[in-house]
Structure formats: structure tokens, C-alpha cells
Amino acid sequence: MVFTITTPDDKLANKLEPEVPWHSRGIEAFKALSRAGIDVEIALMPILPFTEDSTEDILPILTRGKEAGTKFIYPSMRMTLRDRQREYYYLKLDEFFPGMSNQYKRTYGNSYFCSSTNDNI
């Protein structure tokens, strides 16, 4: 069974994915499933540059996942932005993180792939 977890921060998770149960509850589900003999895995994607791509963001997910019995983690340290998707994403970025869309525009321009620029992960 695969769960997507992109941040250890429940408040940030609620902003980014308001319709998804908080990620800390996912770890509790991992533990229960693992104890029941069901393999659990983490889809660590997409990781949003400048928002979820620091060691402080990634390491707790890896640690908690291991402690909960996760068998495998599928990472992707990038995201994609299609034309119309990009406009919507930038609007939401500015709503939750004022001015961050400018950082994306400077770094990625109109690139389809937006890979983390953080060399520490």
C-alpha cells in the first residue's frame, strides 16, 4: 500500500492539500498496517521547490516512515508545471506564500520540470 507524504508539517500539508487527511495521521496508519503484515510505502512526491525541499522537511518523513515500518520510499525532488497549471499554481503560491511565485519565475521560467535547487537533499 502506497501513501503520498510530502511534508511532516500538518499546517503546511493542510494548505497544500486541504482535502487530504493530515500527514501525521498517515504515519499512524502506516504503523497499524505494518503491524498487520501489510507492506507500506511512501510516495515522496511531488516535492515543491522552496517549500518542502530542505533537509528539515525530508529527513523527518524518512525517519518516521522507517520507524513506522515503511518498506520503500519513492522520491521525486521535482514537480511539473504545465502552462495553465502554472498560472493556477502561481496564484496559490502568492495566496499562501506571498512573492514566492517570483522566485519560481526567476529560477524556472517556463520550464516544464521544476527540480529542487537545494543541493543538501
N, C-alpha and C positions, 0 to 999 in steps of 0.2 A: 504494500500500500504506500503510495507516494503523497506527501503533503508539501505544499509550497510554503516556504517561510523565507521572507526577505529582510526582516528586521527583528531584533529582540525587543524593540521598544513598542509596547502596546499602543501608546498615544500616536506614534508615527504610523503604525500599521492601520490604525483606525482612520487616519487622514487619507492614506494611500489606497486602502481597500476597505471602505466603510461597510460593505456588505459581507465581509468575511469575518468569521469569529476571531477573536484576538489570538495572536500567535502563541502567547504563553499557554493558552488552553490546548493548542496543538501539541505542545510538548507533553502535557499531561495525557493526552490521547495516545501519543507515542508509547509512553510508559505502559499504559494499560494494554495496548495491542501487543507490544513486545513481550510482556509477561504472559500473554495468552498464546504466545508462539507464532505470532504473525510478524513477518518481516516488514519493517517500516523504513522508509527512505525519505530524504528531504530533497526537494527541487529548490535550490537556492538561486532563483531566477524570477524575473529579471532583477538584477542589482542596479539600482538607479544611481548614476554618477552624481557625486557631490552630496548625496542624501543618505545612501546606505552602503557606501563603498570604503569605509575605513576599517582598520583592524578592530576598533571598538565595536563596530557593527557586526562584523563577520565572525570573530572569534567566539562570542557568546552563543551564537547559533550552533557552531561546530561542537563546542563543549557540551551544551545542553542536549544536543542531538545524540552525542556519544553516550552521555550519562543515561539518556532515555532508551538506549538500545538500538539506535538507528544503524542500519546495516550499510547504507551507502548514501552519499550526498552528490547530487548532480549540480555543479556550479556553472553559472554563466555570468561573468563580470561585465556584461554589456546589455544593452537594450536596443530595440529598433524604434525608429520614428518614421512612419510613412507620412506623406505630405499632409493630408487632413488630420491625421493623428497628431502630428507635430503641433499644429495650431491649437488643438484642444489641450494637449499636454502643457504647452507654454502658458495657456490661460490658467490652468490648475496650479502650475508651479507658482505663478505670480500670486494666486489666491492664498496658497499655503506658505510659500517661501518668497516673499516679495523681492523682486530683482533677480532671482536665480535664472530665469529664462535668458537673461543677457549673458550669463556665464555659459550656458549651453550654446547660444548662438555664436559666441566668440570661439568656443572650443571645437564645435562640431559643424557649424554652418548648416548646410542642408544634407549632411551625411545620413545615410540610412541607418548605419550602425553607430551607436554611441557607446564606446568602450570606456571603462573606468580608466582614469588617468593616474590613479593612486598606485604608485609603484610598491607600496608596502603591503599589498594584499596578494 
